Amino acid sequence: CYHCKLIMKEGDPAVYAERAGYDKLWHPSCFVCCTCGELLVDMIYFWKNGNLYCGRHYCDSERPRCAGCDELIFSNEYTLAEGQNWHLKHFCCFDCDCVLAGITYLTVNDKPVCKSCYMKSHAPV
């Protein structure tokens, strides 16, 4: 078995993945996503760099995912803030929803707020 490295016994059920090549077989319970462990026997699978992936984790390896909407980001313009990727329109002030990409912001209780909302609602008087 390509995953667990145990010998495949004659007559045991085995999974063959055409995209992986003719020399690889898996036990049905070993045919899983390398990232999340999801069973892929009856699912669409992806093969990349010697690993099996479910659809979600394969896409995550190709494109960044927005922390705001959890969708893939296909645009070449997006922002990296607070250690995560965001569509430009989804990285917003927690108080007023104005877009924060490219402007100064502060965090209050781990939530981003624009400068004016910070001064109005959170700054010490």
LUMTORTI-352147 format. One record per residue: residue number from 1; residue in three letters; z, y, x of N, C-alpha, C, O in turn. Coordinates in steps of 0.1 Angstrom, whole numbers, always signed. Atoms other than C-alpha are relative to their C-alpha. Layout:
! residues N
fiza i NUM&aa Ala&n.w Z&n.v Y&n.u X&ca.w Z&ca.v Y&ca.u X&c.w Z&c.v Y&c.u X&o.w Z&o.v Y&o.u X
...
! end
This chain:
! residues 125
fiza i 1&aa Cys&n.w +0&n.v -12&n.u +8&ca.w +0&ca.v +0&ca.u +0&c.w +0&c.v +12&c.u +9&o.w +8&o.v +14&o.u +18
fiza i 2&aa Tyr&n.w +1&n.v -12&n.u -8&ca.w -10&ca.v +34&ca.u +14&c.w +12&c.v +8&c.u +0&o.w +15&o.v +15&o.u +9
fiza i 3&aa His&n.w -12&n.v -8&n.u +1&ca.w +22&ca.v +50&ca.u +1&c.w +12&c.v -6&c.u +6&o.w +19&o.v +0&o.u +14
fiza i 4&aa Cys&n.w -13&n.v +7&n.u -5&ca.w +50&ca.v +25&ca.u +7&c.w -1&c.v -8&c.u +12&o.w +9&o.v -13&o.u +18
fiza i 5&aa Lys&n.w +3&n.v +8&n.u -12&ca.w +33&ca.v +6&ca.u +35&c.w +4&c.v -15&c.u -2&o.w +3&o.v -22&o.u +8
fiza i 6&aa Leu&n.w -3&n.v +14&n.u +2&ca.w +43&ca.v -28&ca.u +19&c.w -13&c.v -7&c.u -2&o.w -23&o.v -1&o.u -6
fiza i 7&aa Ile&n.w +12&n.v +8&n.u +1&ca.w +18&ca.v -56&ca.u +19&c.w -3&c.v -2&c.u -15&o.w +5&o.v -5&o.u -23
fiza i 8&aa Met&n.w +5&n.v +3&n.u +13&ca.w -3&ca.v -59&ca.u -12&c.w -2&c.v -15&c.u -1&o.w -10&o.v -21&o.u +7
fiza i 9&aa Lys&n.w +1&n.v +14&n.u +1&ca.w +0&ca.v -95&ca.u -24&c.w -13&c.v -3&c.u -9&o.w -16&o.v +5&o.u -18
fiza i 10&aa Glu&n.w +12&n.v +4&n.u +8&ca.w -31&ca.v -113&ca.u -38&c.w +5&c.v -2&c.u -14&o.w +14&o.v -9&o.u -17
fiza i 11&aa Gly&n.w -3&n.v +2&n.u +14&ca.w -31&ca.v -111&ca.u -75&c.w +8&c.v +12&c.u -6&o.w +9&o.v +13&o.u -18
fiza i 12&aa Asp&n.w -8&n.v -11&n.u +4&ca.w -8&ca.v -80&ca.u -77&c.w -10&c.v +11&c.u -5&o.w -21&o.v +13&o.u +1
fiza i 13&aa Pro&n.w +9&n.v -12&n.u +4&ca.w -23&ca.v -50&ca.u -97&c.w +0&c.v +10&c.u +11&o.w +10&o.v +13&o.u +18
fiza i 14&aa Ala&n.w +2&n.v -11&n.u -11&ca.w -36&ca.v -23&ca.u -73&c.w -8&c.v +11&c.u -6&o.w -17&o.v +9&o.u -14
fiza i 15&aa Val&n.w +8&n.v -12&n.u +3&ca.w -50&ca.v +12&ca.u -77&c.w -8&c.v +3&c.u +12&o.w -4&o.v +4&o.u +23
fiza i 16&aa Tyr&n.w +10&n.v -4&n.u -10&ca.w -81&ca.v +21&ca.u -58&c.w -4&c.v +14&c.u -4&o.w -8&o.v +17&o.u -15
fiza i 17&aa Ala&n.w +5&n.v -14&n.u +2&ca.w -90&ca.v +58&ca.u -54&c.w -12&c.v +2&c.u +7&o.w -12&o.v +3&o.u +20
fiza i 18&aa Glu&n.w +13&n.v -2&n.u -7&ca.w -126&ca.v +63&ca.u -47&c.w -1&c.v +11&c.u +10&o.w -7&o.v +10&o.u +20
fiza i 19&aa Arg&n.w +1&n.v -12&n.u -9&ca.w -122&ca.v +97&ca.u -32&c.w +8&c.v -2&c.u +13&o.w +6&o.v +5&o.u +23
fiza i 20&aa Ala&n.w -8&n.v +2&n.u -12&ca.w -97&ca.v +84&ca.u -7&c.w -6&c.v -10&c.u +10&o.w -3&o.v -10&o.u +21
fiza i 21&aa Gly&n.w +7&n.v +9&n.u -9&ca.w -120&ca.v +58&ca.u +7&c.w +2&c.v -15&c.u -4&o.w +12&o.v -18&o.u -11
fiza i 22&aa Tyr&n.w +0&n.v +14&n.u +4&ca.w -126&ca.v +21&ca.u +4&c.w +12&c.v -8&c.u +7&o.w +14&o.v -19&o.u +3
fiza i 23&aa Asp&n.w -10&n.v +8&n.u -7&ca.w -98&ca.v +11&ca.u +28&c.w +15&c.v +3&c.u -5&o.w +24&o.v -2&o.u +1
fiza i 24&aa Lys&n.w -14&n.v -4&n.u +5&ca.w -68&ca.v +25&ca.u +7&c.w +2&c.v -6&c.u -14&o.w -6&o.v -5&o.u -23
fiza i 25&aa Leu&n.w -5&n.v +5&n.u +13&ca.w -49&ca.v +8&ca.u -21&c.w +14&c.v +4&c.u -2&o.w +21&o.v +7&o.u +7
fiza i 26&aa Trp&n.w -14&n.v -4&n.u +3&ca.w -17&ca.v +17&ca.u -39&c.w +6&c.v -10&c.u -11&o.w -2&o.v -16&o.u -19
fiza i 27&aa His&n.w -6&n.v +7&n.u +12&ca.w +8&ca.v -2&ca.u -61&c.w -1&c.v +11&c.u -11&o.w -1&o.v +23&o.u -8
fiza i 28&aa Pro&n.w +1&n.v -9&n.u +10&ca.w +5&ca.v +14&ca.u -95&c.w +12&c.v +10&c.u +0&o.w +10&o.v +22&o.u -3
fiza i 29&aa Ser&n.w -11&n.v -9&n.u +0&ca.w +40&ca.v +29&ca.u -92&c.w +1&c.v +9&c.u +13&o.w +8&o.v +19&o.u +13
fiza i 30&aa Cys&n.w +1&n.v -8&n.u -13&ca.w +31&ca.v +43&ca.u -57&c.w -11&c.v +11&c.u -1&o.w -12&o.v +19&o.u +8
fiza i 31&aa Phe&n.w +11&n.v -9&n.u +2&ca.w +1&ca.v +62&ca.u -70&c.w +5&c.v +13&c.u -6&o.w +3&o.v +15&o.u -18
fiza i 32&aa Val&n.w -7&n.v -12&n.u +5&ca.w +19&ca.v +96&ca.u -73&c.w -4&c.v +12&c.u +8&o.w -9&o.v +11&o.u +19
fiza i 33&aa Cys&n.w +2&n.v -13&n.u -6&ca.w +16&ca.v +133&ca.u -65&c.w +9&c.v +1&c.u +12&o.w +21&o.v -2&o.u +11
fiza i 34&aa Cys&n.w -8&n.v -2&n.u -13&ca.w +28&ca.v +140&ca.u -29&c.w +10&c.v +11&c.u -1&o.w +19&o.v +11&o.u +7
fiza i 35&aa Thr&n.w -9&n.v -12&n.u +1&ca.w +45&ca.v +172&ca.u -41&c.w +11&c.v -3&c.u -10&o.w +23&o.v -1&o.u -7
fiza i 36&aa Cys&n.w -10&n.v +2&n.u +11&ca.w +62&ca.v +163&ca.u -74&c.w +4&c.v -14&c.u -4&o.w +13&o.v -17&o.u -11
fiza i 37&aa Gly&n.w -3&n.v +14&n.u +3&ca.w +61&ca.v +125&ca.u -76&c.w -5&c.v -4&c.u -14&o.w -2&o.v -15&o.u -18
fiza i 38&aa Glu&n.w +6&n.v +4&n.u +13&ca.w +42&ca.v +125&ca.u -109&c.w -9&c.v -12&c.u +1&o.w -17&o.v -12&o.u +10
fiza i 39&aa Leu&n.w +9&n.v +12&n.u +0&ca.w +26&ca.v +92&ca.u -117&c.w -14&c.v +4&c.u -4&o.w -16&o.v +10&o.u -14
fiza i 40&aa Leu&n.w +13&n.v -4&n.u +2&ca.w -11&ca.v +96&ca.u -115&c.w -10&c.v -11&c.u -4&o.w -22&o.v -9&o.u -5
fiza i 41&aa Val&n.w +8&n.v +11&n.u +3&ca.w -24&ca.v +62&ca.u -126&c.w -9&c.v +3&c.u -12&o.w -21&o.v +0&o.u -11
fiza i 42&aa Asp&n.w +8&n.v -4&n.u +12&ca.w -37&ca.v +75&ca.u -160&c.w -4&c.v +14&c.u +0&o.w -7&o.v +20&o.u -11
fiza i 43&aa Met&n.w +3&n.v -15&n.u +0&ca.w -43&ca.v +111&ca.u -149&c.w -11&c.v +3&c.u +10&o.w -16&o.v -6&o.u +17
fiza i 44&aa Ile&n.w +10&n.v -5&n.u -10&ca.w -69&ca.v +131&ca.u -130&c.w +8&c.v +2&c.u +13&o.w +19&o.v +9&o.u +12
fiza i 45&aa Tyr&n.w -7&n.v -2&n.u -13&ca.w -59&ca.v +130&ca.u -93&c.w -9&c.v +8&c.u +9&o.w -22&o.v +9&o.u +7
fiza i 46&aa Phe&n.w +8&n.v -7&n.u -11&ca.w -70&ca.v +151&ca.u -63&c.w +4&c.v -6&c.u +13&o.w +16&o.v -9&o.u +15
fiza i 47&aa Trp&n.w -2&n.v +5&n.u -14&ca.w -73&ca.v +139&ca.u -27&c.w -3&c.v +11&c.u +10&o.w -15&o.v +16&o.u +10
fiza i 48&aa Lys&n.w +2&n.v -11&n.u -9&ca.w -69&ca.v +164&ca.u +0&c.w +9&c.v -3&c.u +13&o.w +21&o.v -5&o.u +12
fiza i 49&aa Asn&n.w -7&n.v +1&n.u -13&ca.w -60&ca.v +160&ca.u +37&c.w +9&c.v -13&c.u +0&o.w +20&o.v -13&o.u +6
fiza i 50&aa Gly&n.w -7&n.v +12&n.u -1&ca.w -48&ca.v +124&ca.u +32&c.w +11&c.v -1&c.u -10&o.w +20&o.v -10&o.u -9
fiza i 51&aa Asn&n.w -10&n.v +0&n.u +10&ca.w -26&ca.v +132&ca.u +2&c.w -5&c.v +0&c.u -14&o.w -16&o.v +5&o.u -17
fiza i 52&aa Leu&n.w +3&n.v +0&n.u +15&ca.w -27&ca.v +126&ca.u -36&c.w +7&c.v +12&c.u -6&o.w +18&o.v +15&o.u -2
fiza i 53&aa Tyr&n.w -6&n.v -11&n.u +7&ca.w -21&ca.v +156&ca.u -58&c.w -2&c.v -1&c.u -15&o.w -13&o.v -6&o.u -19
fiza i 54&aa Cys&n.w +3&n.v -2&n.u +14&ca.w -17&ca.v +162&ca.u -95&c.w -8&c.v +13&c.u -1&o.w -9&o.v +20&o.u +9
fiza i 55&aa Gly&n.w +8&n.v -12&n.u +1&ca.w -38&ca.v +190&ca.u -109&c.w +7&c.v +13&c.u +3&o.w +1&o.v +22&o.u +10
fiza i 56&aa Arg&n.w -8&n.v -13&n.u -2&ca.w -11&ca.v +217&ca.u -108&c.w +2&c.v +2&c.u +15&o.w +0&o.v +13&o.u +20
fiza i 57&aa His&n.w -4&n.v -2&n.u -15&ca.w -1&ca.v +211&ca.u -71&c.w -13&c.v +0&c.u +8&o.w -12&o.v +6&o.u +19
fiza i 58&aa Tyr&n.w +12&n.v -2&n.u -7&ca.w -37&ca.v +207&ca.u -60&c.w -5&c.v +15&c.u -1&o.w -8&o.v +21&o.u +9
fiza i 59&aa Cys&n.w +4&n.v -14&n.u +2&ca.w -45&ca.v +241&ca.u -75&c.w +9&c.v +9&c.u +8&o.w +4&o.v +19&o.u +14
fiza i 60&aa Asp&n.w -9&n.v -9&n.u -7&ca.w -14&ca.v +256&ca.u -59&c.w -3&c.v -1&c.u +15&o.w +0&o.v +9&o.u +22
fiza i 61&aa Ser&n.w +3&n.v +1&n.u -14&ca.w -27&ca.v +244&ca.u -25&c.w -13&c.v +8&c.u +3&o.w -16&o.v +11&o.u +14
fiza i 62&aa Glu&n.w +13&n.v -7&n.u -2&ca.w -60&ca.v +263&ca.u -31&c.w +1&c.v +15&c.u -3&o.w -5&o.v +23&o.u +4
fiza i 63&aa Arg&n.w -1&n.v -14&n.u +4&ca.w -49&ca.v +296&ca.u -48&c.w +15&c.v +3&c.u -2&o.w +23&o.v -6&o.u -5
fiza i 64&aa Pro&n.w -14&n.v -4&n.u +3&ca.w -16&ca.v +315&ca.u -51&c.w +3&c.v +0&c.u -15&o.w -7&o.v +2&o.u -23
fiza i 65&aa Arg&n.w -4&n.v +0&n.u +14&ca.w +3&ca.v +314&ca.u -84&c.w +9&c.v +12&c.u -3&o.w +18&o.v +15&o.u +5
fiza i 66&aa Cys&n.w -7&n.v -12&n.u +3&ca.w +17&ca.v +345&ca.u -101&c.w +14&c.v -4&c.u -5&o.w +16&o.v -12&o.u -13
fiza i 67&aa Ala&n.w -14&n.v +2&n.u +4&ca.w +55&ca.v +346&ca.u -104&c.w +3&c.v +5&c.u -14&o.w +13&o.v +1&o.u -20
fiza i 68&aa Gly&n.w -2&n.v -6&n.u +14&ca.w +52&ca.v +367&ca.u -136&c.w -5&c.v -9&c.u -11&o.w +2&o.v -10&o.u -21
fiza i 69&aa Cys&n.w +6&n.v +7&n.u +11&ca.w +29&ca.v +346&ca.u -157&c.w -2&c.v -15&c.u +3&o.w -6&o.v -23&o.u -6
fiza i 70&aa Asp&n.w +1&n.v +14&n.u -4&ca.w +28&ca.v +312&ca.u -138&c.w -15&c.v -4&c.u +0&o.w -17&o.v -16&o.u +0
fiza i 71&aa Glu&n.w +15&n.v +3&n.u +0&ca.w -11&ca.v +314&ca.u -138&c.w -5&c.v +1&c.u +14&o.w +1&o.v +9&o.u +22
fiza i 72&aa Leu&n.w +6&n.v -2&n.u -13&ca.w -33&ca.v +310&ca.u -107&c.w -6&c.v +14&c.u +1&o.w -10&o.v +20&o.u -9
fiza i 73&aa Ile&n.w +5&n.v -13&n.u -3&ca.w -44&ca.v +342&ca.u -91&c.w -14&c.v -2&c.u +6&o.w -15&o.v -6&o.u +17
fiza i 74&aa Phe&n.w +13&n.v +2&n.u -5&ca.w -82&ca.v +342&ca.u -87&c.w -5&c.v +13&c.u +6&o.w -15&o.v +13&o.u +14
fiza i 75&aa Ser&n.w +4&n.v -12&n.u -6&ca.w -85&ca.v +379&ca.u -79&c.w +3&c.v +1&c.u +15&o.w +13&o.v -4&o.u +19
fiza i 76&aa Asn&n.w -3&n.v -3&n.u -14&ca.w -87&ca.v +390&ca.u -43&c.w +11&c.v +10&c.u +2&o.w +17&o.v +11&o.u +13
fiza i 77&aa Glu&n.w -10&n.v -10&n.u +0&ca.w -63&ca.v +418&ca.u -51&c.w +12&c.v -5&c.u -8&o.w +12&o.v -7&o.u -20
fiza i 78&aa Tyr&n.w -13&n.v +3&n.u +6&ca.w -27&ca.v +408&ca.u -57&c.w +11&c.v +5&c.u +9&o.w +7&o.v +9&o.u +20
fiza i 79&aa Thr&n.w -11&n.v -5&n.u -8&ca.w +7&ca.v +417&ca.u -44&c.w +10&c.v -11&c.u +4&o.w +12&o.v -20&o.u -4
fiza i 80&aa Leu&n.w -11&n.v +9&n.u -4&ca.w +33&ca.v +398&ca.u -24&c.w +12&c.v +9&c.u +0&o.w +14&o.v +18&o.u +8
fiza i 81&aa Ala&n.w -12&n.v -7&n.u +1&ca.w +67&ca.v +411&ca.u -33&c.w +12&c.v -9&c.u -3&o.w +10&o.v -19&o.u -11
fiza i 82&aa Glu&n.w -12&n.v +8&n.u +3&ca.w +102&ca.v +397&ca.u -33&c.w -2&c.v -15&c.u +4&o.w +3&o.v -24&o.u -2
fiza i 83&aa Gly&n.w +3&n.v +14&n.u -4&ca.w +88&ca.v +366&ca.u -15&c.w -9&c.v -8&c.u -9&o.w -10&o.v -20&o.u -7
fiza i 84&aa Gln&n.w +9&n.v +8&n.u +9&ca.w +64&ca.v +357&ca.u -43&c.w -13&c.v +8&c.u -2&o.w -14&o.v +20&o.u +1
fiza i 85&aa Asn&n.w +13&n.v -6&n.u +3&ca.w +28&ca.v +364&ca.u -53&c.w +0&c.v +4&c.u -15&o.w +6&o.v -2&o.u -23
fiza i 86&aa Trp&n.w +1&n.v -6&n.u +14&ca.w +20&ca.v +385&ca.u -84&c.w -14&c.v +6&c.u -2&o.w -20&o.v +11&o.u +6
fiza i 87&aa His&n.w +11&n.v -8&n.u +4&ca.w -10&ca.v +397&ca.u -103&c.w +5&c.v +15&c.u +1&o.w +17&o.v +17&o.u -1
fiza i 88&aa Leu&n.w -4&n.v -14&n.u -1&ca.w -10&ca.v +435&ca.u -98&c.w +7&c.v +5&c.u -12&o.w +17&o.v +12&o.u -11
fiza i 89&aa Lys&n.w -6&n.v -5&n.u +12&ca.w -2&ca.v +442&ca.u -134&c.w +13&c.v -7&c.u -4&o.w +20&o.v -3&o.u -14
fiza i 90&aa His&n.w -12&n.v +8&n.u +4&ca.w +26&ca.v +416&ca.u -136&c.w +13&c.v +4&c.u +9&o.w +24&o.v +0&o.u +5
fiza i 91&aa Phe&n.w -12&n.v -4&n.u -8&ca.w +49&ca.v +431&ca.u -108&c.w +4&c.v +14&c.u -6&o.w -2&o.v +24&o.u -1
fiza i 92&aa Cys&n.w -3&n.v -12&n.u +8&ca.w +65&ca.v +457&ca.u -131&c.w +15&c.v +3&c.u +1&o.w +24&o.v -5&o.u +5
fiza i 93&aa Cys&n.w -14&n.v -5&n.u +1&ca.w +97&ca.v +478&ca.u -134&c.w +7&c.v -8&c.u -11&o.w +1&o.v -9&o.u -22
fiza i 94&aa Phe&n.w -7&n.v +8&n.u +10&ca.w +123&ca.v +457&ca.u -153&c.w +4&c.v +9&c.u -12&o.w +6&o.v +4&o.u -23
fiza i 95&aa Asp&n.w -4&n.v -9&n.u +11&ca.w +133&ca.v +488&ca.u -173&c.w -11&c.v +6&c.u -8&o.w -11&o.v +6&o.u -20
fiza i 96&aa Cys&n.w +10&n.v -8&n.u +8&ca.w +101&ca.v +507&ca.u -182&c.w -14&c.v -7&c.u +0&o.w -23&o.v -2&o.u -6
fiza i 97&aa Asp&n.w +13&n.v +8&n.u -1&ca.w +73&ca.v +481&ca.u -174&c.w -11&c.v +7&c.u +8&o.w -23&o.v +3&o.u +7
fiza i 98&aa Cys&n.w +10&n.v -6&n.u -8&ca.w +54&ca.v +505&ca.u -151&c.w -3&c.v -10&c.u +12&o.w +5&o.v -16&o.u +17
fiza i 99&aa Val&n.w +4&n.v +8&n.u -11&ca.w +34&ca.v +487&ca.u -124&c.w +5&c.v +4&c.u +13&o.w +5&o.v +16&o.u +16
fiza i 100&aa Leu&n.w -7&n.v -4&n.u -12&ca.w +52&ca.v +486&ca.u -91&c.w -8&c.v -3&c.u +13&o.w -5&o.v +1&o.u +24
fiza i 101&aa Ala&n.w +8&n.v +4&n.u -12&ca.w +24&ca.v +473&ca.u -68&c.w -4&c.v +13&c.u +7&o.w -10&o.v +22&o.u +2
fiza i 102&aa Gly&n.w +4&n.v -11&n.u -8&ca.w +19&ca.v +498&ca.u -40&c.w +10&c.v +12&c.u +0&o.w +7&o.v +22&o.u +6
fiza i 103&aa Ile&n.w -9&n.v -11&n.u +1&ca.w +48&ca.v +521&ca.u -49&c.w +14&c.v -4&c.u +4&o.w +18&o.v -16&o.u +5
fiza i 104&aa Thr&n.w -14&n.v +3&n.u -4&ca.w +85&ca.v +524&ca.u -38&c.w +8&c.v -5&c.u -12&o.w +7&o.v +1&o.u -23
fiza i 105&aa Tyr&n.w -9&n.v +5&n.u +11&ca.w +109&ca.v +504&ca.u -59&c.w +13&c.v -4&c.u +6&o.w +14&o.v -6&o.u +18
fiza i 106&aa Leu&n.w -13&n.v +5&n.u -5&ca.w +145&ca.v +493&ca.u -56&c.w +4&c.v -12&c.u -9&o.w -2&o.v -15&o.u -20
fiza i 107&aa Thr&n.w -4&n.v +12&n.u +8&ca.w +162&ca.v +461&ca.u -69&c.w +15&c.v +3&c.u -5&o.w +23&o.v +7&o.u +3
fiza i 108&aa Val&n.w -14&n.v -1&n.u +6&ca.w +192&ca.v +461&ca.u -92&c.w +2&c.v -13&c.u -6&o.w -5&o.v -18&o.u -15
fiza i 109&aa Asn&n.w -3&n.v +14&n.u +4&ca.w +208&ca.v +427&ca.u -98&c.w -12&c.v -9&c.u +1&o.w -15&o.v -16&o.u -8
fiza i 110&aa Asp&n.w +12&n.v +8&n.u -3&ca.w +177&ca.v +411&ca.u -82&c.w -12&c.v +3&c.u -9&o.w -21&o.v -6&o.u -9
fiza i 111&aa Lys&n.w +11&n.v -3&n.u +8&ca.w +154&ca.v +428&ca.u -106&c.w -6&c.v +13&c.u +5&o.w +1&o.v +23&o.u +8
fiza i 112&aa Pro&n.w +6&n.v -12&n.u -6&ca.w +128&ca.v +454&ca.u -94&c.w +0&c.v +11&c.u -11&o.w -3&o.v +9&o.u -22
fiza i 113&aa Val&n.w +1&n.v -12&n.u +9&ca.w +130&ca.v +489&ca.u -109&c.w -6&c.v +11&c.u +8&o.w -5&o.v +13&o.u +20
fiza i 114&aa Cys&n.w +7&n.v -11&n.u -7&ca.w +109&ca.v +520&ca.u -102&c.w +11&c.v +10&c.u +4&o.w +22&o.v +10&o.u -1
fiza i 115&aa Lys&n.w -9&n.v -10&n.u -5&ca.w +124&ca.v +550&ca.u -85&c.w +6&c.v +9&c.u -11&o.w +18&o.v +12&o.u -11
fiza i 116&aa Ser&n.w -5&n.v -8&n.u +11&ca.w +127&ca.v +571&ca.u -116&c.w +10&c.v -7&c.u -9&o.w +19&o.v -1&o.u -13
fiza i 117&aa Cys&n.w -10&n.v +8&n.u +8&ca.w +144&ca.v +544&ca.u -137&c.w +13&c.v -2&c.u +8&o.w +24&o.v -2&o.u +2
fiza i 118&aa Tyr&n.w -12&n.v +2&n.u -8&ca.w +168&ca.v +538&ca.u -108&c.w +8&c.v +13&c.u +0&o.w +20&o.v +13&o.u -3
fiza i 119&aa Met&n.w -8&n.v -13&n.u +1&ca.w +177&ca.v +575&ca.u -107&c.w +5&c.v +3&c.u -13&o.w +17&o.v +8&o.u -14
fiza i 120&aa Lys&n.w -5&n.v -2&n.u +14&ca.w +180&ca.v +577&ca.u -145&c.w +11&c.v -9&c.u -4&o.w +20&o.v -4&o.u -11
fiza i 121&aa Ser&n.w -9&n.v +9&n.u +6&ca.w +199&ca.v +546&ca.u -152&c.w +10&c.v -7&c.u +10&o.w +20&o.v -13&o.u +6
fiza i 122&aa His&n.w -8&n.v +8&n.u -9&ca.w +214&ca.v +530&ca.u -120&c.w +6&c.v +7&c.u +11&o.w +15&o.v +1&o.u +17
fiza i 123&aa Ala&n.w -5&n.v -6&n.u -12&ca.w +220&ca.v +555&ca.u -93&c.w +15&c.v +6&c.u -3&o.w +18&o.v +10&o.u -14
fiza i 124&aa Pro&n.w -13&n.v -6&n.u +2&ca.w +256&ca.v +567&ca.u -88&c.w -1&c.v +15&c.u -2&o.w -9&o.v +22&o.u +3
fiza i 125&aa Val&n.w +1&n.v -14&n.u +3&ca.w +263&ca.v +601&ca.u -102&c.w +9&c.v +8&c.u +9&o.w +10&o.v +20&o.u +8
! end
